Amino acid sequence: MRLERLSSKNNYLFDKAYHLYQNSFPVEERRDDFEQQRVLKKEDYHFDLIMDGEIFLGVMLYWELENLVFLEHFTTLPEVRGKGIGKQALDLLKSKGKNILLEIEPPVDEMTERRYGFYKRNGFFMNPFYHIQAKYHLGDEDYELKIMSYPRLLTDEEYRSFYEYMTREIGIQPSLSSDVTIRKFEEGDDLDQIAKLIYLTDPYVYPNWFDSIEDGIKVLREMINLPTLYHKDNLTLAVMPNGFIAGLVASKQAPFVEEEKYLSEAFKRAGITEDHRTAEVFNAYYAKMGDESDGYYIANVSVDPDYRKRGIAAKLVSAVIEGKGCCSLECVIANPGSWRLYQRLGFRIAYEYPGVHDVPCYKMYLKK
C-alpha cells in the first residue's frame, strides 16, 4: 500500500476521489469547489490517494509542515472499511516521523466513541485544548472539535503555533467585496454616517460615554474636523456604488499623542454637556492609543450592520495595511469574528490585556 499525491499522472482518479470526499463529510466540515481548488495549489497541502497497486482505496488530505502533519480529512471506500486499510494508511503517515494532529468530534455517542477508539488504539492522545475548527464557508458558526495528536500530547506553544497557521492558511480566505470602492475621506462625505460607524466600533466605550447614540454622533462628527485620531486625514472609507459609506477604518502612523482638550472642544461645538466620563474615557482609551513607538496603528474598523458579511472589512483592512511594515491593533476577545479575520490577514496575537471597563482584549501585530 502507498500514499500517492494527486498529480497529472493520476488525475484520472480525481473525480472518484473527490466524490468520496464530498460524500464522506458534511458540508460544514469540508470546502466548496472554489476553496478546494485554492488549497490544491498550496505546496503544504497534500491530496493523497490511498493506493494498493493500481486499486484506489481512499483519500488522505493533509497539511505537511516542517515539524508536523495536520490530517484534515481521511476516509476510505465503504466497501473496504473494517479491513485494516485505515490503520495501514495511518502507519504510512506515521512513517514521516513527524507529530500528527487531527480533529474529531467529542466522543459522546456510538459513532464518535468508535472514531475516538480507532485513533486511540493507533497511538493518538486526546489534547485538552478548547479548539474551534477552521471555517470553510463565510458566516459559519463556531464548531468545537477536539484535537488528537501522535505520538504524544502537544505543548501549549505547539498548539498555538498550529492554530495560528490553521486560521491563516487552512480556513476560508477573507472574501474581498468587488462592488465597493476603498478611498480616503473626501469633502462632502456624509459626516453623520461616518460618526455613526465610529460609534458602532466599540460597544464598551461609546454607549458608556454618551447618553445616546444621537449625542455620540454629534460629538464624533466634530472630532472629524479636529486634530484627533478621527480627523478626516486618518479615515479610510468603503463606499458603495450609490455613494453610501458602508464602512471605515481610522488609522495613523505611530507614535502619536492624543490631547483631551480636543475631545472637550468637540463636546462644546456639538452643544452637548460634557461630564467626568470624558476624562475617564480619555485616560483609559485615547491616551493609550499612540503608545506604540513605531509602526502603523489601526484604531477602529467598522462596517454598517446592513452591509456585513460581504467582505468589506477584509477589503478595508487589506487596503490600509498594504505597503506598511509593522501594524498593530486591539480586538475584544468576545468578538472572535473580528480577531479571526485579522489572523487570516496575517496578524498574530501577542498578548491578552484588560481593556476599557476591564473587557478582555487581544493585542495583535502584523510584521512583514
N, C-alpha and C positions, 0 to 999 in steps of 0.2 A: 504494500500500500504506500502511497505517496501523496504529498500536497503539491499541486501544480498550479502556479499562479496564472490567472487569466491573461492571455496574450493573443496575438494574431494567429498563432499556431493552433490554439484550441477554441477559438472564438465561436466555432460551430456549436459548442456546448452552452454558450451564454444563455440563450433563450430558456433552455431546460433548467439551468442553474438559477436564473433569475425568477422563473416561475416557482421553483421550490422555495426560494427566499420569500417571495410575496405571500405564498400560501402557508408559510410556517410561523409568521409573526403578525400580530395585529397591527393595524395602521399606525397607532400611536407609538409603536416600537420600531418602526422602520422608515426609511426615506422614501420620498416620491421619486419619480424617474429623473427629474431635473437634478435633485440633490445627489442622487446616486451617481449620475454622470460626473458631477463635480468632484466627488471624492475618489472616483476611479482614476482621476488624473493625478492624485496625490501619491508621491513616492512612498510615504509611510503606510499607505493603505494597501492591504492585500485582499483581493477577491480570489481565494484559492479553491480549487476544485479538489475534492477527495476522490482519488482515483485508485482502482485496483486493476493494473494492466490498462486496458482501454475502456474499462467499465466505470461509469460515473456513479458515485455513491452519495455525494452530498457536498456541502459547502462550508468553508470556514472563512469568515470575513473578519479581519483583524487589522490593528494598527501596530506596527513594529517600530519601536524606538530603540535608542542605544542600549537602555538597561531594562526595558520591559516590553511585554506584548499585551495589548488590550484586545481580548477576544470579544468582539462586539456581537456577532451573530454566528451561530453554529447549529447546523441541522443536517440530518441525513434523510434519504428517501424513506418513506413509510415502510416499504417492503423489506428494508434491511435493518430496521430498528430491532433491538433486543438480540443482536448477533455479535456484539462486541466491537462493532465498527467505530462507535463513538470513543471508546477507550483507546483504540489503536490510533485514531486521529489525534486525540489529546496527547498521546505519547510522542507523536511526531512534532507537535508544537513544543512539548517539554524539551525535546532534544536540542532546541535552540539555546538552552542554558540560561534563559532569562526569566525574571519574575513574570508571571502571567496573571492578569487581572480579568475578571468578568463580572457582569451584573446578573443578579437573579431576583425574582420576586421573593419577598419574605415567606418562609415556609409556614403556611397556615392551613393548607388543605392537602388532600391526597396528591394532587398533581405537583404542587410546589414542594411538598415534602419529598416526593420521588426525585425531582430535579436536584434539590439540595443534597439528597443522599448520594446521587450519582457523582457529583463533584467532590463531596466529602470523601467518598471511597477512593477517589483518584488523587487524593492528597491536597485538596484545596481547603483553605481556612476561611471561616466567616469573620469579616472585619467589623468593628463596632461603629464605623463612621456613619453619620447621617448623610445619605447620598441621594442627590436628585439626578435622574437621567438627563443626558444632553437632549435638548429639544430638537425634534426632527421636523416640526412644522411651526410656522408663525402662529402665535396665540395659544400654543399647547399649555395645558395646566401642568403644574409640578407633578412629577411622577416619581414617587420614592421607591428605590430599589436597594438591595444590599450588595456590597462588594465582597467577592471571594477572591483569594489570591493563593498562588502556588509559587514556591514551596513553603512559604511562611506568611505570617501576618505582615502588613505594611506598617512602616513607621508613619507618624503624623506628617513628616516632611515629604515622604514619598507620595502619600495620598494627596496632599495639597498640590504638589507638582503635577500629578496626573490630572487632578480636577481642573487646574488652570489650562492644561493642554486640551483636555476634553472640551471645555467650554469654548476655547478659542478655535479649535480645528474640527472637532467631530460633529458638534451640533450645527443646525442650520445657520448659514451665514446671514448677517444683517441684510435685510432687503432694503434697497435704496429706491425710494419713490421716484418715478420717472416724470410725474406731472407737476413737480414743484420746482421753483427757482430758488436757489440759495444765494443771497446777496447781503451786502451791508445795508444799514439804515439809510434811507433817503428822505429828504424833506418832503413833507406831505403824507408820510406814512401815518397810519391810524394809531395815535398815541394811547388812546383808551384801550385798544386791543392789545398793544404791546405791554401796557401796565397790567392788564388782566393776566396775560401769560406769565409775567414775572410773579404776580401774586400766587398763581397756581403752582409755582415751582416748589414751594415749601409749606406744607400744611401745618408744620410745627412752629413756624415763625410768624407768618403774616396774620393768620386769624387771631393770634395772641397779642399782636402788636396794634392792630386796628379794631375798631368797634364793628366794622362791617367791610365787606368787600368793596363797596362803593367808596368808603373813605380810603381804603388801601389803594384803589386805582387812582384817586385824585392825588395822593401823595407820591406814589411811584411815578406817575406821569410827570410830576415836577422834577423828580430825581433824574429823569432822562435829559433834562436841559441844564443840569448842574454837574459840576466836576465830581461825580460819584461813579461807583462801579457800573451803574446803569446808564451812564452817559451814552448818547447816541453813537459815539465813536466805538463803543465797546459791544455793540449789538450786531449779531448776525441773524438774519431773518429767513424764514421759509415762506415763500409767497406763492399762492395758488394762481392758476391762470386768470381767475376773476379778480385778482388783486387782494384777496383775503389773506391776512397774515396768520398762518396756521401754526407757526412755531418760532422759537428763538433760542439763541444761546447768548448769554452775557459772559464775556471772557476778556482777559487782559494779561499783558506781559508782566511777570513778577520780577523784582519786588515792587510793591506799590503801597501807598498809605491812604486809608480812608479817613475822613475827618467828620466828626459828629456834627459840626456846625452846619454842614450841608444837608444833613437829614432834618435838622431843625428849620433850616431855610425852606425846605420842601413843604413841611407842615404849614409854615407861615404863608407861602404862596398859594397853597391849596385851600387855605381858610379852615383848616382842621386843628382843633385844640391838641397840643402836644402834652404828654404827661411822662411819668417816670419810666414807662415802658421803652421809650426811645433810647435812653441811656443803657438800659438792660440789654436790649437787642444789639445796640452798637458794640458793647463790650463783649458780649457772648458770640456775636456773629460777624459783623462787618470789620471790627478791629483786627480780627484774626485772619481775614481772607488774604491779605498781602504778605503773610509771614514767610512764604517761600523765598529763598534767597535768589532763585533763578528759575527759569522755565516759564511755561505758558499756563495760566490758571483758568480753568473753566468753572465758573461760579454757578450759573443757572442754565438748566436745559428744560424747555417746556414745549409741549405740543397741545393745541386746543383739544378738548375732550372729543369733539366731533370728528377729529382728523387723526386719531390714534390708530395704531396697528397698520399703518400704510408705509412704514419705513422712513418717515420724515425725521424722527430723532436720529436715526442712523446716518442719514444723509447730512443733517446739520452738523453733527459732531465730526463726521468724516471730513467735511469741508473745513471746519475750524482747525483741526489738528494737522491738516495737510501742510507739509513743509516745515512743521515745527520740530524742535528737538524734544526735550523733556516736557511733558504736560502733566498736570495734576488736577484732581477734583476730589470732592467728597460725596458720599452717597449714603442715604439712610439704609441700614441693613434690612429693615422691614419692607423695602421696595426692591425685591430681587429682580424684577423685570428690568430695572434701570442698570443695576451693577452687573448683571449678566450681559446686557448689551455692551457695556463698556469693556468687559472682559473679551467679548468677541471682536471688539475693535482694537484689542491689544493692551488694554490697561490691566495692571496687576494690583491685587490688594496688598497694601504694605502693612497696615495695622488697623486695629479697631479702637475707637475712642468714643467718649460720651459727647454728643453734640449738644445743641441748644435744648434746654429742658431735659438734659441727660438722656436724649434719644440716641441709642447706639448707632454709630456711623462707621463706614469704612473710609480710609484714606487710600486713594488709588493713584498709581503713576503709570505713565506711558513713556518709555525711554527708547528712543530709536538709535 
